[in-house]
């Protein structure tokens, strides 16, 4: 199995990634790998949300339903 792959992006994107990598003291490859690792799949996000809701229910001693969580404030939204 190959260890690397090529990803085609515009020159502008490549130059931007190169500058960001330089500013952070890493290679473009390291930067892209970190960016990819930081992104959750839909399945991972759903699992994390379910775990957080379960934890909150246990800590609050209540029986909040998923619909109540959805109606609550979006704490992840920018201020």
C-alpha positions in Angstrom: 0.0 0.0 0.0 1.3 3.5 -0.9 2.1 5.8 2.0 1.2 9.1 0.2 -1.3 10.5 -2.2 -1.6 13.6 -4.3 -4.4 16.1 -3.8 -5.1 18.6 -6.6 -5.9 22.1 -5.4 -5.6 25.5 -7.0 -2.3 27.3 -6.9 -3.8 29.9 -4.7 -4.9 27.2 -2.2 -1.4 25.6 -2.3 0.3 28.9 -1.7 -2.0 29.7 1.2 -1.4 26.3 2.8 2.3 26.7 2.3 2.2 30.1 4.1 0.1 28.7 7.0 2.4 25.7 7.3 5.5 28.1 7.4 3.8 30.3 10.0 3.2 27.2 12.2 6.6 25.8 11.6 5.4 22.6 10.0 5.4 21.1 6.5 2.4 21.3 4.2 2.0 17.6 4.6 1.9 17.9 8.4 -0.6 20.8 8.2 -2.9 18.9 5.9 -2.7 15.8 8.0 -3.6 17.8 11.1 -6.4 19.6 9.4 -7.8 16.2 8.3 -7.4 14.7 11.7 -9.3 17.6 13.3 -12.4 17.0 11.1 -15.1 14.7 12.4 -17.1 12.4 10.1 -20.8 12.6 10.4 -20.8 9.3 12.3 -18.1 10.5 14.7 -20.0 13.8 15.3 -23.3 11.9 16.0 -21.5 9.6 18.4 -19.9 12.5 20.2 -23.2 14.3 20.4 -25.0 11.2 21.8 -22.2 10.8 24.5 -22.4 14.5 25.5 -26.2 14.4 25.8 -26.0 11.1 27.8 -23.5 12.7 30.2 -25.6 15.9 30.6 -28.7 13.8 31.4 -26.8 11.9 34.0 -25.2 15.0 35.6 -28.5 16.9 35.6 -30.5 13.9 36.9 -33.2 14.7 34.4 -34.8 13.2 31.4 -34.2 15.8 28.7 -35.2 14.5 25.3 -33.2 15.1 22.2 -35.8 17.6 21.0 -35.1 19.8 24.1 -31.4 19.8 23.3 -32.2 20.9 19.7 -34.4 23.7 20.9 -31.7 25.0 23.3 -29.1 27.6 22.6 -26.4 26.9 20.0 -23.4 27.0 22.3 -21.1 26.4 19.4 -22.2 29.3 17.3 -19.9 32.3 17.2 -20.9 35.2 19.5 
